[in-house]
Amino acid sequence: MQEKSLVEGSILKSLISFAFPVLLALFLQAMYGAADLIIVGKFAGTYEQSGVASGSQLFNMITMVITGLTMGVTVFVGNAIGAQKKEKAGQGIGTGIMIFTLVAICISLLVIPCSDFLANSMHAPIEAFAQTSAYIRICGIGTIFIVAYNVIGAIFRGIGDSKTPLFTVAIACVINIIADIVLVAGFGLGAAGAAIATVCAQAASVIVSLYFICKKDLPFTFSKHDIRLHKQHTKQILKIGIPIALQELLVQFSFLFIQVIVNQMGVTESAAVGVSEKVCVFLMLVASAYMQSISAFVAQNNGAGLYHRSQKALVYGIQTALLAGMIMGTFAFFGGSLLSSIFSNEPTVMIAAHEYLKAYAIDCIFTAILFCFIGYFNGCGQTLFVMLQGIIGAFCIRIPVVYMMSQIDGATLFHIGLGTPASSMVQILLCCCAYFRYQKNHSHTKNM
């Protein structure tokens, strides 16, 4: 399991060979996230499933914020590796460890004692309130493992190693599924059992990752003395990571807003959106893999001064992701009920979920383009723009469209779901304008 140089060889081959393990890792990560909802839906019923749907939506937001913040570590390490600065890379990793230790402590202190308040703020259905609160509280206890897993993954991507995270997440997936079956199907613990299984899986993944770190030949120098807040490195990591984290926070808040709106429509709709969101994770896997991979690819190549490789990686990424997006969109539009049946036995839930997925079928195409652009801008360190386009999409498009659609008499989940492709379309236009402006400015700078 050696780190892979992304600054030489065929661009398309290098990008795909790096992205494929990322794709598999995201698939397995989605599997152990989906296992909670599948097993709860099969063995516990709609109320427990609604609790998992609402609680996991909140923690998905928290996880995405953490992932966005760790992008600062990925880009920092990638640039240092590309520039052959091994000591700087090690210092950046030590700084990242300190930053995210503080982040984990803060999140735990906020979430654990406020689980009832958070469940109430999400307008969790009365029948599923206790289950939602329990899921949030237990996952809050395991926040340290969620944070640690994402930091370790960011480091591996930064050094060009996408295979080790794949192996560790595979172990976590197996543990989570086994624990779900034992705790939910065997002991009847419902949403609480699903949360415990998730935390145990994350903990196991972190332990295995640390084992591999100790055994690997790493392309940077690192010691315990590096584990401190290096002032300049902290500034650089946060400068890149904070805009992405804020963007993820606000974007995920807009999806949380959808869950809140739908929760007020009834427990069936609440469970249906939870089911649909899990399906959507799988539909967007290729685009998500390219977003992470292009970020690492661009960071290393820009660090080595090979900007033309970064530009071509974006083009190749869009072309291949778009093909996958069209296939996934077709499957979602015509086979939404079949996909939903994986997560629920309730016919009403499956029908409602299919309506929601029809809107996401459109977004499968848009997301393929959008995520590649976001990966490119993240790798270039243009994270302030990434934040701004995300905010515009979420608050100027998605939330207003969802709210307006919810006011229509007889509105279905299809109408609610249209807010997402509408947002993605506007964000793509913003990215295209920013890309051409960035290339123009960059060319002008090189010629000076």
N, C-alpha and C positions, 0 to 999 in steps of 0.2 A: 504494500500500500504506500507507494511513493507519491510525493507531490508532483503535479504535472506542470511543465512549463507551457504557458499559453502564448509566448512571444515568438514562437517559431513554428514552421511547418504549415500545412494547409489550414486556412482559417476555418472553413466549413467543417473539416474533419475534426480539428481541435475543439471547436465550439460544441459540436454534437457529442463527441466522446466525453467532454466535460459535463455537458448538460444531461446526458442519459442517466448517470448515477444520481444526479440531483433529482431528475424526474422520478426515478424509482424510490428514492428516499422520501420525496413528497407524497408519492402514492402510498407508501407504507405508513407515513405519518397521518395521512388522511384516513387510512384504514383503521388505525387504532383510535382516531377521533370518531370515525363513523361507527365503530364497534359498540360504543356506548349507546348510541341512538338505536342501532339495529337490535341489540340484545334487550334493551329496555322496552323497545316497541314490541318485541316478540313475546317477552315473558312478564312484563309489568303493567302494560296498559297505557292509555292515552294521557292520564294525569301525570304519571311519572315521566312519560316521553316529553310532555310539554315542559316539565321542570328541567330536564336535560337540555331541551332546545333553547330555552331562555338563558339558563345558566352558562351553557357552552358558547352562546352568542356573546355574552359579556366577556368570557375569558378568551374568546377568539380575538376580541378587540384588544385586550391586554397583551396577548401573545404577539399580535401584529405590531403593536407599538414597540414592544421589546425587540422584535425582529428588525423593525425599521431603525431603531437606535443602534443595534449591533452592526448595521451596514457601515457605520463609521469605522468599526474595527476591521471589517472586510476590506474596505477601500484603503485604509491606512496601511494595513499589512501588505495588501496587494501592490501598492505603490512602492513600499520599501523593498519587497522581494524583487520586483521588476527592476529597481535601481541598484540591486545587490547590496543593500544596507541591512545586514543581518542584525546588528546590535539595535538599530532603530526599530526593527520589526519586533524584537523581543521586548523592548521597552514599551512599545505600543500595546502589546498583549498584556503586560503587567498592569498598565494603566487601565485597560479595558476591564480586567478582573476587579479592580478596585471600584470602578464606576458602577459596574453591574451588581456588585455586592450591596452597595448602598441602595441601588434601585430595587433589588429584591426585598430588602428590609422595609423600605417605604411602602411598597405595594402590599406586603403582608399585614403591616400595621393598619393600613387603610381598609383592606377588604374583609379580613376575618371578623372584626367586631361589628362591621356594618352590613352583614349579609342580608338581614331583614330589610334594611333601608334600601339596599340595591335592588332586591327583588320587588319591593314596593314601587321603586322608581321606574322599573321596567313594566309596571302594570301587569305583573304575572297574574294569570287567572286565579281566582280564589281557590279553586279546586287543586291547583298546582303550586300554591304559594310556598308551602312548607318544603316541597321537593326542590323548588328553585333555590330557596335560601340555603338548604343543606348542601346542594351541589356547589354553590358559590363559596360557602364557608370552607368546605373540605379542599377545594382546588386552591383557595387562598393559602391554606396551610402548606401546600406543595409548590408555592410560587418560586421558592429558591431553586427548585429543580427545573422549572420552566425556563427561568432566566439563565441558569448554568448551561442547559442544553443549547440554547440559542447562541450564547457566547462562544461555546466550543465549536458549533457549526460555522459561525462567522470566521473563526480563526482558520479552520480547515479550508473553507472556500478561498480565503485570502491567500493561502500558500499553494492553491491549485489542486487540492486533494478533495475530490467529491465522492470518493469511494468509502472512506472510513465512516462518514456520517450515514451512508447507506447501510452499512453493516450494523451500526449501533441502533439505528431506528428500526431495523428488522427485528432485533432482539426485543426492543420496546413494544413493537406491534404484537409479537407472540405473547409476551407477558400480559399485555393489556387485555387481549382477547380471552386468555385463560382466566384472568382475574375477574373479568366481566361475567363469564359463564358461572364461575364459582359463587361470586357475591350476589349477582342479580338473579340468575336462573336457579342457583342452588340454595342460597340463604334468603332470597327475596328482599334484598336491601334496596332495590329500585334505584332512584337517582343517586342516593348516597353511595351505594355500591359502585355505580359507574364512576363517580368522582374519585373514590379510593383507588379503583383500578387505574385510572388515568395518572394519578400521582405516583403510584408504584412503578408504572411503566416509565415515566419521565426519570425517576430516581435511578432505575436500572440502566437507562440509556446514558446518564451522566457518569455513572460508575464505570461502565464499559469504555466510554470515551476517554476518561482519565487514564485507564489502563493502557489504551493504545498510544496515548500521548507519551507515556513513560517508555514505551517500547520502540517508538518510531525515531528514525534519524530525521530531525527537523531542520529546515533550511534557515534557521535563525538561532541566535544565541539567547539563552534565557536562564535566569536564576531567581531565587526568592527575593533578591534585592531589587529586581525589576518590578515587583508587585507593590507599586506605590503610584500616587497621582503625579506623574511627570507633567509639569505645568503646560509646556508647549504641546505635548502629545495629547493631553486632555482637551486642550482648546481645539486641536485639529479634529480629533475624533468626534467631539460634540458638535463642532461646526458642520460636519457632514451628517451625523446621526440625528441631531435634534430636529432639523426640518423634516426628515423622513418620518421620524417618530410622531411629530405633530400632525403630519399629513395622514399617517395611518390612524392616529387617534380620531381625527375629525371624519375621515372616510368611514372608519368602522362605526363611529357614532351615528353616521347617517344610516348604516345598516341596522344598528340598534334601534334607531327611530322607526324603521320599518317594522321591526319586531314588536315595538311598543304599540304602533298603530294596529297591527294585526292581532295582538293580544286582546285588544278591545273588541275585535270582531267575534271572538269566541275561542274555546279551547281547541276545536278542530282546526281552525285556521292557524292558531298558534303552533300546533304540532306540525301542520303541513309546511309552514315556512321553515321550521327547524329541519324537517326532512329535506326540503328543497335545497337549503343552504349546504347540507352535507353532500347532496348530489352535485351541487355546483362546484364544490371543492375539486371533485374528480373531473368535471368538465373543463376546468381551468388549469389542470395540472401542467400541460405542455407550456402554456403561456407563463405560468408561475415559475417553472423550471428555467425558461429562457430569461426571465427577469433577473433571477439570482445569478445565472451563469454569465449573462452578458455583463453584469456589474463587475464580476471578478475578472472576466476577460479584458474588459476595457480598462480596469484599474491597473492590471499588470502591463498591458501594452502601452498605455499612456505613460506609466512610470518609466518604461524603456524608450519612450519617444516615438513609438510606432503607431501614430495616430491613424494612419490609413487602414491598419488592420482593425482598429476599433470601429471605424465607419463601415467597413465591409461586413463585420460581424453583426452590426445592426440590420443591414439589408438582408443577410442570409437568415437571421433570426426571424424577421418579419415574414419572409417567404415561407419558411417551413412551419412556423407557428400558425400562420393563416390557413394552411392546408388542414392542419389538425383541428383548428377552430371550426372550419366549415363542417367537418365530419361530426364533431361533438355537437354542434348546433342542430344539425339534422336529426341526430339521435335524440336530443332533448325534446325537440318539437314534436316528433312523432312517437317517441317511446317513453315519454315522461311518466306515464302510469306504471310501466314496467320497472323503470328505475326506482320509482317511489316505493314499489312493493318490496324492495330489498329491505327497507327501513320500517315498514308498517304493515300490519294485517288489516287495518281499518279501511274499508272501501271509501268512506267519505274523506279521509285524510289523503288517500292516494289521488282521488279526483281533484281535490283542491291543490295538491302539490303539483300536479300536471299543469294546471292553469298557470301557476307561478313560473314553472320551468319553460313555458312557451315564450315568456318574455326574456328569460335568460338565454334561450336559444339564439336570439338576436345578438345578445351581448357576447356570446362565444366568439363571434367574428371580430367585433370591436376590441375585445380584450386581447386577442392575439397580437394586434398592432400596438395597443396602448402599453402593455406590459414590457414589450421589447424596448420601446422608447424610454420608459421609466428606468429600466435596467441600464440603458446607455447613459442617461443623464446622471444616475447615481454613480456609475463608474467614473464619469468625468468630474464628479464632485459638485455638480450643479443641483444640489439638493434643495436649495431655496426655491428654484423653479418647480421642482417636483412637489414641494409642499404647496405652493400657490395654485398649481393646476389641480391638485387634489382637493383643496379647499373650495375652489370655484366649482368643480364638478359635484362635490358633496352638498354644499350649502346653497349654491345658486341654481343648481339643476335638480339633483336627485331628491332632496328633501321637499322642495316646492312641488315637484311633479307628483311625488308620492302623496303629499297632503291633498293636492287638488283632485287626484284620482280617488282618494278615499271619500271625498265629499259627493261623488257621483252616486245617484240612486242605483242600487243594484250592482255596485262595484264588486268585481271579483279580484282574486289574487293576480290574475293576468294584468289588470289595470295597475295594481300596486307595483308589480314587477317592472313595468315599463320605465320607471324612474332610473333604473340602472343603465340600460343601453342608451338612454337619452344623455345621461351624464358622461358615459364613455365616449360618445360621438363628439361632444364638445371638447373633452380632454385631448382627443386625438388631434383635433384642429389646432389646439394650443401647442401641442408637442411639435407638430409640423412647422409652425411658425417659429418656435424657439430653436428648433434644430437648424433651420437655414440661417437664422440670425447668429447662432453659436458658431457655425462653420465659417460664416463670413468674418466674424470678429476674430476667430482663431487664425484664419488665413492671413488676415491683416497683421496680427501680432507676430506671426512667423516671418513675415516679409520685412518687418521693421529692423 
